[in-house]
């Protein structure tokens, strides 16, 4: 049988369709038929009610609990819950985003692209010209008496 826990801001809340009240954080066992009849009031308020054991959890109509138990957003999560998870992970979510786009952001957040390696360009070393002094030696001049050989 499903259980419903009221986790809202107030100390108590009226049970839909009855004169009973729910006390905050008190787990109440309800029938599946009652939950089906009050699904809109209960399952569309995940920040107010926690529903466990629901046999008819429908994707997109109120996230009740993590079906996989892994804590990662999937198609069973509401857009609001996915957005909250992304913001907790530091991913910016701006403007209008469909559920599919949000789930793509989840995949990117879980598997970030590898950073491109930083290639440092090394400047070539400047060529230092060395001044080389050459001493030129001339052949000694031999004087002859004017006769060429």
Secondary structure, 3 states (H helix, E strand, C coil): CCEEEECCCCCEEECCCCCCEEECCCEEECCHHHHHHCHHHHHCCCCCEEEECCCCCCCCCCCCCCCCCCCCCCCCCCHHHHHHHHHHCCCCCCCCCCHHHHHHHHHHHHCCCCCCCCCCCCCCCCCCCCCCCCCCCCCCCCCCCCCCC
